[in-house]
């Protein structure tokens, strides 16, 4: 009997995907777990693996086709297996349309473009004639469209200035506190204001890289719309329960310094890796947290697959480190860097396979925060930054690197006591048992 190849359902909001490429051709031998094809969702590119072994018998969709999730797109089976279905569609690259000749004898090149890119062009009003396609035969892809669209005072405290200087500063719209006075005892006088206004420094109000231009309005991208719907549904439908705990990172940071000694930057363990490893340990100790709420049932996952929330220009994505609990420090550091890099390059790893998520804003100077759960997962850990704090210990005081973590959990699955025990397990690992 032939095995169906179906488009997986990556999340609750994705309704259709684009076929990026077939990795196997009709007639190729396939083993269970082999990558058959790559598909593109609103968020990223993901791989579709084979559910069985045999020969790739049919491909029912072609590259760039938009296909609903759950759709059967091909079959695997023993050689010669007959399948009662529609003829297979060739997945070869589309042929270039011939150039059209005008009455003047000039040739106009016919533009080829993927369906998804055409939709984007129609919404944004981009002129396709000005865009060079990087796809096969010069085909315009989505990434081609994306590539084409593209103060405080110097002084504080009491002001010493003459009435004339104050008047001139107001008229010339300058900050009098920024002016170095040349009058008696450093008093700001009228001449100082006039001279300063001639060479008035200007503030650079140019938006930071990746920020929108003020006063503009753009259509929601499919990714941003999907993120919004998913988070809105999660916040509305999931009873979030938040528990915060402070962790002394003294031992963990000493361990990190030791394990990173002499290593290249690409091999070094990050603070986030320490947290992810601690979570993997705690998830094994408390599998009730490593679960998913499935409407009528609670599924306790066998694997520990931790998602790492990653910011990209278009929004927030969550690549997944598979079998996190089975990785040593070197493997964990390498795998995390790999999946994050691939995600930022537009290819999401482990989509739909995550069992728990870590969201870390500590590198931005955030002390603590709460996060929205990535459904149907039962919890997400919000990680704040390391901060030197004065703490009491054995009747003495000292300064230690402290970090606050907040477990945001689905109260239908995780109650208060379980959340506290889970956080205490993470705390115990980082403060005493890390190795």
C-alpha positions as CSV (number, residue, x, y, z in Angstrom):
1,X,0.0,0.0,0.0
2,X,1.3,3.4,-0.9
3,X,2.2,6.0,1.8
4,X,0.7,9.4,1.4
5,X,2.9,12.5,1.5
6,X,1.0,15.3,3.2
7,X,1.7,19.0,3.9
8,X,2.2,19.2,7.7
9,X,0.2,21.7,9.8
10,X,3.0,23.9,11.3
11,X,0.8,26.0,13.5
12,X,-2.7,27.2,14.2
13,X,-2.8,30.0,11.7
14,X,-1.1,28.7,8.6
15,X,-3.6,27.7,5.9
16,X,-1.5,27.2,2.9
17,X,2.2,26.9,2.0
18,X,4.4,27.3,-1.1
19,X,6.3,24.4,-2.6
20,X,10.0,25.6,-2.6
21,X,11.7,22.5,-4.0
22,X,11.5,18.8,-4.3
23,X,14.6,17.1,-2.8
24,X,13.7,13.7,-4.2
25,X,12.7,12.9,-7.8
26,X,10.1,10.4,-9.0
27,X,11.7,7.0,-8.9
28,X,14.3,7.8,-6.1
29,X,14.7,5.5,-3.2
30,X,13.5,7.0,0.1
31,X,14.2,6.1,3.7
32,X,12.1,7.0,6.7
33,X,13.1,10.4,7.9
34,X,14.6,11.5,4.5
35,X,13.8,15.1,3.5
36,X,11.4,14.9,0.6
37,X,10.8,18.6,-0.1
38,X,11.0,22.1,1.3
39,X,7.9,24.3,1.9
40,X,7.5,27.9,2.8
41,X,5.0,29.1,5.4
42,X,4.3,32.7,6.4
43,X,7.3,32.6,8.7
44,X,10.0,30.5,7.2
45,X,11.1,27.5,5.1
46,X,10.7,24.1,6.6
47,X,11.5,20.5,5.6
48,X,9.0,17.8,5.0
49,X,10.3,14.3,6.0
50,X,9.3,10.9,4.8
51,X,7.0,8.9,7.1
52,X,8.1,5.6,5.5
53,X,10.5,3.9,3.1
54,X,10.1,3.0,-0.5
55,X,10.2,4.6,-3.9
56,X,8.9,8.1,-4.6
57,X,6.0,7.2,-6.9
58,X,4.3,10.5,-7.6
59,X,4.6,14.2,-7.1
60,X,1.1,15.9,-7.3
61,X,2.4,19.5,-7.0
62,X,5.1,21.5,-8.6
63,X,7.6,24.1,-7.4
64,X,5.9,27.4,-6.5
65,X,2.4,25.9,-6.2
66,X,0.4,27.2,-3.2
67,X,-1.0,24.1,-1.4
68,X,-3.4,23.9,1.6
69,X,-2.0,22.3,4.8
70,X,-3.0,18.7,5.2
71,X,-3.2,18.2,1.5
72,X,-1.8,15.0,-0.1
73,X,1.0,16.0,-2.5
74,X,2.5,12.6,-3.4
75,X,3.0,8.9,-2.7
76,X,5.8,6.6,-1.6
77,X,5.6,2.8,-1.9
78,X,7.1,-0.3,-3.4
79,X,8.1,-0.1,-7.1
80,X,5.2,-0.8,-9.3
81,X,2.5,0.1,-6.8
82,X,-0.6,1.4,-8.6
83,X,-2.2,4.5,-7.3
84,X,-5.7,5.7,-8.3
85,X,-5.1,9.4,-8.4
86,X,-4.5,12.3,-10.7
87,X,-1.4,12.2,-12.9
88,X,1.7,13.6,-11.3
89,X,2.8,17.2,-12.0
90,X,6.3,17.7,-13.1
91,X,8.4,19.7,-10.6
92,X,10.8,21.0,-13.1
93,X,11.5,24.7,-13.3
94,X,9.0,26.7,-15.4
95,X,10.0,27.5,-18.9
96,X,10.9,31.1,-19.7
97,X,8.2,32.7,-21.8
98,X,9.5,33.9,-25.2
99,X,10.2,37.6,-25.7
100,X,7.5,39.7,-27.4
101,X,8.6,41.8,-30.4
102,X,7.1,45.2,-30.9
103,X,6.3,47.0,-34.2
104,X,9.6,48.9,-33.7
105,X,11.6,45.7,-33.6
106,X,12.5,45.9,-29.9
107,X,12.0,42.8,-27.8
108,X,10.2,43.0,-24.5
109,X,11.2,40.3,-21.9
110,X,8.2,38.5,-20.4
111,X,8.5,38.7,-16.6
112,X,8.2,35.4,-14.7
113,X,7.3,35.5,-11.0
114,X,6.2,33.2,-8.3
115,X,2.5,33.4,-7.2
116,X,3.5,34.5,-3.8
117,X,5.8,37.3,-5.1
118,X,3.1,38.4,-7.5
119,X,0.6,38.8,-4.6
120,X,3.2,40.9,-2.7
121,X,3.9,43.1,-5.8
122,X,0.2,43.7,-6.3
123,X,-0.2,44.8,-2.7
124,X,2.9,47.0,-2.5
125,X,2.7,48.5,-6.0
126,X,6.3,47.5,-6.9
127,X,7.3,47.9,-10.5
128,X,8.3,44.4,-11.6
129,X,10.2,45.8,-14.7
130,X,12.8,47.3,-12.4
131,X,13.4,44.1,-10.4
132,X,16.0,41.5,-11.3
133,X,14.9,38.0,-10.4
134,X,17.3,35.6,-8.8
135,X,15.3,32.4,-9.3
136,X,15.6,29.9,-12.2
137,X,15.7,31.6,-15.6
138,X,15.5,35.0,-13.9
139,X,12.3,34.3,-12.1
140,X,11.3,36.9,-9.5
141,X,11.1,35.5,-5.9
142,X,9.7,37.0,-2.7
143,X,13.2,37.8,-1.5
144,X,13.8,39.9,-4.6
145,X,10.8,42.1,-3.8
146,X,12.0,42.4,-0.2
147,X,15.4,43.5,-1.4
148,X,13.8,46.1,-3.7
149,X,11.6,47.7,-1.1
150,X,13.8,49.0,0.8
151,X,18.7,64.4,22.9
152,X,19.9,65.6,26.1
153,X,21.6,68.7,27.5
154,X,25.3,68.7,28.1
155,X,24.9,70.2,31.6
156,X,22.6,69.5,34.5
157,X,21.7,71.6,37.6
158,X,21.3,75.3,38.1
159,X,21.3,77.6,35.1
160,X,23.6,80.7,35.2
161,X,22.5,82.9,32.3
162,X,21.7,86.5,31.7
163,X,18.1,87.5,30.9
164,X,19.3,88.4,27.4
165,X,20.8,85.0,26.9
166,X,17.6,83.3,28.0
167,X,15.6,85.4,25.6
168,X,17.9,84.8,22.7
169,X,17.9,81.0,23.4
170,X,14.2,80.9,23.2
171,X,14.1,82.9,20.0
172,X,16.8,80.9,18.3
173,X,15.4,77.6,19.6
174,X,18.6,76.4,21.2
175,X,19.1,74.4,24.5
176,X,20.7,77.0,26.8
177,X,21.9,74.2,29.1
178,X,24.1,72.9,26.2
179,X,26.0,76.2,26.0
180,X,29.4,76.8,27.7
181,X,29.2,80.3,29.2
182,X,32.1,82.8,28.8
183,X,30.7,85.4,31.2
184,X,31.7,86.0,34.8
185,X,31.9,82.6,36.7
186,X,30.8,80.8,33.6
187,X,27.6,82.7,33.1
188,X,26.0,82.3,29.7
189,X,25.6,85.6,27.9
190,X,23.9,86.7,24.7
191,X,27.1,86.4,22.6
192,X,27.4,82.8,23.7
193,X,23.9,82.0,22.5
194,X,24.4,83.7,19.2
195,X,27.7,81.9,18.6
196,X,26.3,78.5,19.6
197,X,23.3,79.0,17.3
198,X,25.6,79.6,14.3
199,X,27.2,76.2,14.9
200,X,24.3,74.5,16.5
201,X,24.8,70.7,16.6
202,X,22.1,68.7,15.1
203,X,20.6,65.5,16.5
204,X,20.5,62.5,14.3
205,X,16.9,61.4,14.3
206,X,17.3,58.9,11.5
207,X,15.3,55.8,12.4
208,X,17.4,52.8,13.5
209,X,18.2,50.1,11.0
210,X,15.1,48.1,10.3
211,X,12.7,50.7,11.7
212,X,9.8,52.0,9.6
213,X,9.8,55.5,8.1
214,X,7.6,57.8,10.3
215,X,4.3,58.9,8.7
216,X,4.1,55.9,6.4
217,X,1.6,53.1,6.3
218,X,2.3,49.6,5.0
219,X,0.2,46.4,4.6
220,X,0.7,43.7,7.2
221,X,3.1,41.0,6.0
222,X,1.8,37.5,6.1
223,X,4.3,36.7,8.8
224,X,3.3,39.7,10.9
225,X,-0.4,38.8,10.5
226,X,0.2,35.2,11.4
227,X,2.3,36.2,14.5
228,X,-0.5,38.6,15.6
229,X,-3.3,36.1,15.2
230,X,-1.3,33.3,17.0
231,X,-0.4,35.5,19.9
232,X,-3.8,37.1,20.2
233,X,-5.5,33.7,20.2
234,X,-3.0,32.4,22.8
235,X,-3.5,35.4,25.1
236,X,-7.3,35.2,24.8
237,X,-7.8,31.5,25.0
238,X,-4.9,30.4,27.4
239,X,-5.1,31.3,31.1
240,X,-1.6,32.5,31.6
241,X,-0.1,32.0,35.1
242,X,3.3,33.7,35.8
243,X,5.8,32.9,38.5
244,X,9.2,34.7,38.9
245,X,12.3,33.6,40.7
246,X,15.8,35.1,41.1
247,X,18.9,33.0,40.4
248,X,22.4,33.5,41.7
249,X,24.5,33.0,38.6
250,X,27.9,33.0,40.3
251,X,28.7,29.3,39.8
252,X,27.1,29.2,36.4
253,X,29.2,32.1,35.1
254,X,32.4,30.6,36.5
255,X,31.6,27.3,34.8
256,X,30.9,29.1,31.5
257,X,34.3,31.0,31.8
258,X,36.1,27.7,32.3
259,X,34.4,25.8,29.5
260,X,34.9,28.6,27.0
261,X,38.6,29.1,27.8
262,X,40.7,28.8,24.7
263,X,37.7,28.3,22.3
264,X,36.8,30.2,19.2
265,X,33.8,32.6,19.4
266,X,31.7,30.2,17.3
267,X,32.2,27.4,19.8
268,X,31.6,29.3,23.0
269,X,28.7,28.6,25.3
270,X,26.4,31.6,25.8
271,X,24.4,32.6,28.9
272,X,21.3,31.6,26.9
273,X,22.8,28.1,26.4
274,X,23.2,27.8,30.2
275,X,19.5,28.5,30.6
276,X,18.4,26.2,27.8
277,X,20.4,23.4,29.3
278,X,18.9,24.0,32.7
279,X,15.4,23.9,31.2
280,X,16.1,20.6,29.5
281,X,17.2,19.2,32.8
282,X,14.1,20.5,34.6
283,X,11.8,19.3,31.8
284,X,13.1,15.8,32.3
285,X,12.5,16.1,36.1
286,X,9.0,17.6,35.6
287,X,7.6,16.1,32.4
288,X,4.2,17.6,33.2
289,X,5.6,20.9,32.0
290,X,6.9,19.3,28.8
291,X,3.3,19.0,27.6
292,X,0.7,20.3,25.2
293,X,-3.0,21.1,25.8
294,X,-4.9,19.4,23.1
295,X,-8.5,20.5,23.9
296,X,-9.8,17.1,25.1
297,X,-6.4,15.7,26.3
298,X,-3.0,16.7,27.6
299,X,-0.1,15.2,25.7
300,X,3.1,14.6,27.7
301,X,5.9,14.7,25.1
302,X,8.5,12.0,24.9
303,X,11.2,14.3,23.4
304,X,12.5,17.6,24.8
305,X,12.6,20.0,21.9
306,X,13.3,23.6,23.1
307,X,12.4,26.6,20.9
308,X,14.6,29.7,21.1
309,X,12.6,32.9,20.4
310,X,14.5,34.8,17.8
311,X,13.9,38.4,16.6
312,X,14.2,39.0,12.9
313,X,13.3,42.2,10.8
314,X,9.9,40.8,9.9
315,X,8.9,39.7,13.4
316,X,9.5,37.0,15.9
317,X,10.2,33.3,15.0
318,X,11.0,30.3,17.1
319,X,13.5,27.8,15.7
320,X,13.7,24.6,17.7
321,X,16.7,22.7,19.1
322,X,15.7,19.1,18.8
323,X,16.4,16.5,21.5
324,X,18.0,19.3,23.6
325,X,18.4,17.1,26.7
326,X,20.7,14.7,24.8
327,X,23.2,17.3,23.6
328,X,26.5,18.0,25.4
329,X,27.7,21.6,25.8
330,X,29.6,21.7,22.6
331,X,26.7,20.2,20.6
332,X,24.2,22.5,22.3
333,X,26.2,25.7,21.5
334,X,26.7,24.6,17.9
335,X,23.2,23.5,17.3
336,X,21.6,26.6,18.8
337,X,23.8,28.9,16.7
338,X,23.0,26.9,13.6
339,X,19.2,26.9,14.0
340,X,19.2,30.6,14.9
341,X,21.4,31.5,11.9
342,X,19.2,29.4,9.6
343,X,16.0,31.1,11.0
344,X,17.5,34.5,10.4
345,X,18.2,33.3,6.8
346,X,14.5,32.5,6.4
347,X,14.7,28.7,7.1
348,X,13.0,27.6,10.3
349,X,14.1,24.4,11.9
350,X,11.8,22.1,13.9
351,X,8.6,24.1,13.1
352,X,5.7,22.5,15.0
353,X,8.0,20.1,16.9
354,X,8.8,22.4,19.9
355,X,7.7,21.3,23.4
356,X,8.9,24.3,25.4
357,X,10.2,27.8,24.6
358,X,12.8,30.1,26.0
359,X,12.5,33.9,25.4
360,X,15.6,35.9,26.4
361,X,15.6,39.7,26.5
362,X,18.5,40.0,28.9
363,X,20.9,41.1,26.2
364,X,18.7,44.2,25.7
365,X,19.0,45.2,29.4
366,X,15.6,44.0,30.4
367,X,15.5,43.0,34.1
368,X,12.3,40.8,33.9
369,X,9.2,40.4,31.8
370,X,6.4,38.0,31.0
371,X,5.9,36.3,27.6
372,X,3.0,34.8,25.7
373,X,2.8,31.1,25.4
374,X,3.4,29.5,22.0
375,X,0.4,27.2,21.8
376,X,-0.2,24.3,22.1
377,X,2.9,24.2,24.4
378,X,2.2,24.5,28.1
379,X,4.8,27.0,29.1
380,X,7.5,29.5,28.1
381,X,10.4,30.8,30.2
382,X,11.0,34.6,30.0
383,X,14.7,35.4,30.9
384,X,15.9,38.7,32.1
385,X,19.5,40.1,32.1
386,X,22.3,39.5,34.5
387,X,22.6,42.3,37.1
388,X,25.1,42.9,39.9
389,X,23.0,43.1,43.1
390,X,23.7,43.4,46.8
391,X,22.5,40.3,48.5
392,X,22.6,39.0,52.0
393,X,24.1,35.6,52.8
394,X,24.9,34.1,56.2
395,X,24.5,37.4,57.9
396,X,26.8,39.1,55.5
397,X,26.3,41.2,52.4
398,X,28.0,40.9,49.0
399,X,27.5,41.7,45.3
400,X,26.5,38.8,43.1
401,X,25.4,38.4,39.4
402,X,21.6,37.8,39.7
403,X,19.2,36.9,37.0
404,X,15.4,36.8,37.1
405,X,13.4,34.2,35.2
406,X,9.6,34.0,34.8
407,X,7.7,30.9,34.0
408,X,4.6,31.8,32.0
409,X,2.4,28.7,32.0
410,X,-1.0,27.4,30.9
411,X,-2.9,27.2,34.2
412,X,-5.1,24.4,32.7
413,X,-2.0,22.2,32.7
414,X,0.5,23.7,35.1
415,X,-0.6,24.8,38.6
416,X,1.2,27.1,41.0
417,X,3.0,24.4,42.9
418,X,4.3,22.7,39.8
419,X,5.5,26.0,38.3
420,X,7.4,26.8,41.6
421,X,9.0,23.3,41.6
422,X,10.0,23.6,38.0
423,X,11.7,27.0,38.6
424,X,13.3,25.7,41.7
425,X,14.8,22.9,39.7
426,X,16.3,25.3,37.2
427,X,17.6,27.4,40.1
428,X,19.2,24.4,41.7
429,X,20.9,23.3,38.5
430,X,22.4,26.7,37.7
431,X,23.4,27.5,41.3
432,X,24.7,24.1,42.4
433,X,24.6,21.2,39.9
434,X,25.8,22.6,36.6
435,X,28.6,20.5,35.2
